[in-house]
């Protein structure tokens, strides 16, 4: 039997999907819509902006004011682009076909946001003994940038929730761990010249290739450092090169080149090891060789995002709470994809991932969510309201 709030939830989700909140664009109109709904039920809200003021996080609280130990329902508002994808319906129009709702962000993760917003009035009307918080963030898809700003602001004013449920699509299963995700662009500045005399220039592409070769060597070492009881797939930390671009012609010594790469560590130790090895190679090998020919040559690594992994914590408060709300008896698992969950954990907040929809549908054309998943999420939030009121 469908939950009583399902129709309201689907209407809210349709409104959320209609906002084209692709990461490269502003999410302010979407945040304004959410803020208006929460203002109507008396939620206490705080906005934090990106440096340009074109994107915002919204943190809302219902229940006892100025009380620590609350529960956070967290999700990101941005979605991935649709360019180059073959959709059979308008990606920004929620399209119901049977028991599925199609549209960009339906499962990742506006379905969860809609469930939380639909329950807002019930949370507001209940006699909550602990606060319920809702966190809506920007730029999760491009480095979890918004959540870091939001959490730093919460810490600066001394607010300390106890538990966080990140509603990424997990088929309503409990996820207790994932790798970190660290993304970088390393840019090489060389010295151009005629290709007939390559020794008189500094070939930025050549040094980028040396750099990539060293990354792959470090990646092989990381395989030997896999924890014996690792539950990740693959079990070790990984390095991956996604893009390399440089040079202007075959007969010109390349003056510039850039490499987009990532590190996904299973532990803080692997993160520190890989970064130290890479930095030492650049400082003691690449740069001296480049600058012997051209003192102006350089290597600069830009941090696109460094997102902490979610470390599995057996018998955590978050795990126990979500089990009691869902009746799930399956073992909590670990996944390869990244989320904002590790950032909450870094701030001392017990965190798990549990939300409606399947990650197998995320980022694809004709992304969809099953109505049964929405029902299951609404049931979980229903029990959460009773738990907080009890």
LINJO-V188210 format. One record per residue. N is the residue number from 1. RES is the residue in one small letter. OMEGA is omega in whole degrees, -180 to 180 (999 if undefined). NEAR is the number of other ideal C-beta (glycine too) atoms within 12 Angstrom. Layout:
BEGIN
{{N,RES,OMEGA,NEAR} {N,RES,OMEGA,NEAR}}
END
This chain:
BEGIN
{{1,x,-178,9} {2,x,177,17} {3,x,-176,27} {4,x,-178,15} {5,x,-174,29} {6,x,-178,32} {7,x,178,19} {8,x,-179,24} {9,x,-180,42} {10,x,177,33} {11,x,177,21} {12,x,-180,36} {13,x,178,45} {14,x,177,27} {15,x,-180,29} {16,x,-180,45} {17,x,-178,40} {18,x,175,26} {19,x,-177,33} {20,x,-173,27} {21,x,174,45} {22,x,-172,26} {23,x,-177,31} {24,x,-177,19} {25,x,178,24} {26,x,174,24} {27,x,-172,40} {28,x,179,25} {29,x,177,21} {30,x,179,38} {31,x,178,40} {32,x,178,22} {33,x,-180,29} {34,x,-178,40} {35,x,179,29} {36,x,179,19} {37,x,-178,32} {38,x,175,35} {39,x,-177,20} {40,x,180,16} {41,x,174,27} {42,x,178,18} {43,x,175,32} {44,x,-171,26} {45,x,176,29} {46,x,176,27} {47,x,169,29} {48,x,-172,31} {49,x,171,24} {50,x,-176,27} {51,x,-179,13} {52,x,-179,12} {53,x,-178,12} {54,x,179,19} {55,x,-176,35} {56,x,164,37} {57,x,174,42} {58,x,176,43} {59,x,-175,39} {60,x,-178,38} {61,x,171,34} {62,x,179,39} {63,x,-174,33} {64,x,-180,20} {65,x,173,15} {66,x,180,14} {67,x,175,23} {68,x,174,23} {69,x,-179,25} {70,x,-179,37} {71,x,179,43} {72,x,167,46} {73,x,-170,50} {74,x,176,48} {75,x,180,50} {76,x,-178,46} {77,x,-177,48} {78,x,178,41} {79,x,179,41} {80,x,-178,29} {81,x,177,22} {82,x,-176,27} {83,x,178,12} {84,x,-180,10} {85,x,-177,17} {86,x,180,11} {87,x,177,21} {88,x,174,16} {89,x,180,24} {90,x,-177,18} {91,x,-177,32} {92,x,173,28} {93,x,-180,24} {94,x,-173,35} {95,x,180,26} {96,x,175,24} {97,x,-177,17} {98,x,-177,11} {99,x,179,17} {100,x,172,26} {101,x,-179,39} {102,x,177,34} {103,x,180,40} {104,x,179,44} {105,x,-178,49} {106,x,178,48} {107,x,-175,45} {108,x,-7,41} {109,x,-178,51} {110,x,174,50} {111,x,178,53} {112,x,179,47} {113,x,179,55} {114,x,178,49} {115,x,-179,46} {116,x,-179,49} {117,x,179,45} {118,x,-180,36} {119,x,-178,42} {120,x,-180,39} {121,x,178,23} {122,x,176,30} {123,x,-178,38} {124,x,-177,28} {125,x,-176,15} {126,x,176,26} {127,x,-174,16} {128,x,177,29} {129,x,175,18} {130,x,180,30} {131,x,168,33} {132,x,180,43} {133,x,172,45} {134,x,-179,48} {135,x,179,51} {136,x,-170,51} {137,x,175,51} {138,x,169,44} {139,x,171,39} {140,x,-174,44} {141,x,-178,38} {142,x,175,27} {143,x,179,33} {144,x,-173,41} {145,x,-176,35} {146,x,-178,42} {147,x,179,47} {148,x,178,30} {149,x,-178,31} {150,x,-177,45} {151,x,176,39} {152,x,179,19} {153,x,178,24} {154,x,-180,31} {155,x,-177,20} {156,x,179,14} {157,x,173,15} {158,x,179,12} {159,x,-173,29} {160,x,171,24} {161,x,-179,37} {162,x,-170,28} {163,x,174,39} {164,x,171,47} {165,x,177,52} {166,x,-170,47} {167,x,174,51} {168,x,-177,45} {169,x,180,42} {170,x,-172,42} {171,x,-179,30} {172,x,172,39} {173,x,-177,31} {174,x,176,40} {175,x,-177,42} {176,x,-179,40} {177,x,170,39} {178,x,180,39} {179,x,170,43} {180,x,178,41} {181,x,-177,39} {182,x,-174,35} {183,x,-174,30} {184,x,166,33} {185,x,178,27} {186,x,-176,40} {187,x,-178,27} {188,x,176,38} {189,x,-179,30} {190,x,178,37} {191,x,-176,30} {192,x,178,29} {193,x,-180,21} {194,x,-175,16} {195,x,179,20} {196,x,179,12} {197,x,-175,15} {198,x,-178,21} {199,x,-179,17} {200,x,178,16} {201,x,175,29} {202,x,-176,36} {203,x,-177,34} {204,x,178,40} {205,x,180,32} {206,x,-179,30} {207,x,174,43} {208,x,177,38} {209,x,177,22} {210,x,-180,27} {211,x,180,40} {212,x,178,31} {213,x,178,22} {214,x,176,30} {215,x,-179,34} {216,x,177,22} {217,x,179,19} {218,x,177,34} {219,x,178,30} {220,x,178,19} {221,x,-179,21} {222,x,178,35} {223,x,-179,20} {224,x,-178,16} {225,x,-178,25} {226,x,177,24} {227,x,-176,24} {228,x,-177,10} {229,x,-177,13} {230,x,178,24} {231,x,180,25} {232,x,178,33} {233,x,-2,18} {234,x,-172,20} {235,x,-177,23} {236,x,172,29} {237,x,-176,39} {238,x,170,34} {239,x,-177,38} {240,x,178,25} {241,x,-174,27} {242,x,-176,19} {243,x,177,19} {244,x,-178,27} {245,x,178,20} {246,x,179,30} {247,x,-179,26} {248,x,-179,17} {249,x,-179,13} {250,x,-173,12} {251,x,176,15} {252,x,174,23} {253,x,-174,32} {254,x,180,32} {255,x,-179,30} {256,x,176,29} {257,x,177,36} {258,x,-180,32} {259,x,173,38} {260,x,-177,23} {261,x,-179,34} {262,x,174,32} {263,x,177,40} {264,x,-175,36} {265,x,174,38} {266,x,-178,39} {267,x,176,30} {268,x,179,21} {269,x,178,19} {270,x,177,34} {271,x,-178,31} {272,x,180,19} {273,x,-176,25} {274,x,-179,38} {275,x,-179,27} {276,x,179,16} {277,x,-179,28} {278,x,-179,35} {279,x,179,22} {280,x,180,16} {281,x,180,27} {282,x,-173,32} {283,x,-174,18} {284,x,-177,15} {285,x,-173,21} {286,x,-175,34} {287,x,178,29} {288,x,-180,18} {289,x,180,24} {290,x,-173,31} {291,x,172,21} {292,x,179,14} {293,x,-178,25} {294,x,-180,26} {295,x,-179,13} {296,x,-180,16} {297,x,-178,32} {298,x,175,25} {299,x,-179,36} {300,x,176,21} {301,x,177,30} {302,x,177,18} {303,x,177,20} {304,x,177,26} {305,x,175,30} {306,x,-174,30} {307,x,-180,39} {308,x,173,34} {309,x,175,41} {310,x,-177,46} {311,x,179,29} {312,x,180,33} {313,x,-180,25} {314,x,176,17} {315,x,179,14} {316,x,178,29} {317,x,-180,26} {318,x,180,38} {319,x,-179,34} {320,x,-179,22} {321,x,-176,32} {322,x,175,40} {323,x,-179,27} {324,x,-178,20} {325,x,-175,31} {326,x,-174,32} {327,x,-178,14} {328,x,178,27} {329,x,178,12} {330,x,177,18} {331,x,174,16} {332,x,-175,31} {333,x,175,25} {334,x,-178,34} {335,x,-179,35} {336,x,-178,27} {337,x,-177,33} {338,x,178,40} {339,x,176,47} {340,x,-171,50} {341,x,-178,53} {342,x,178,43} {343,x,176,42} {344,x,180,41} {345,x,178,37} {346,x,180,26} {347,x,175,30} {348,x,-179,22} {349,x,179,37} {350,x,-168,33} {351,x,168,48} {352,x,177,51} {353,x,178,44} {354,x,-179,46} {355,x,-176,46} {356,x,178,48} {357,x,-178,43} {358,x,177,29} {359,x,178,29} {360,x,180,18} {361,x,-175,28} {362,x,174,34} {363,x,-177,26} {364,x,168,27} {365,x,-177,22} {366,x,172,25} {367,x,-180,38} {368,x,173,39} {369,x,179,49} {370,x,177,28} {371,x,179,32} {372,x,178,24} {373,x,177,39} {374,x,177,45} {375,x,-178,28} {376,x,179,35} {377,x,178,47} {378,x,177,41} {379,x,179,29} {380,x,-179,39} {381,x,176,44} {382,x,-180,27} {383,x,177,26} {384,x,177,39} {385,x,177,33} {386,x,179,21} {387,x,-178,26} {388,x,177,33} {389,x,-178,22} {390,x,999,13}}
END
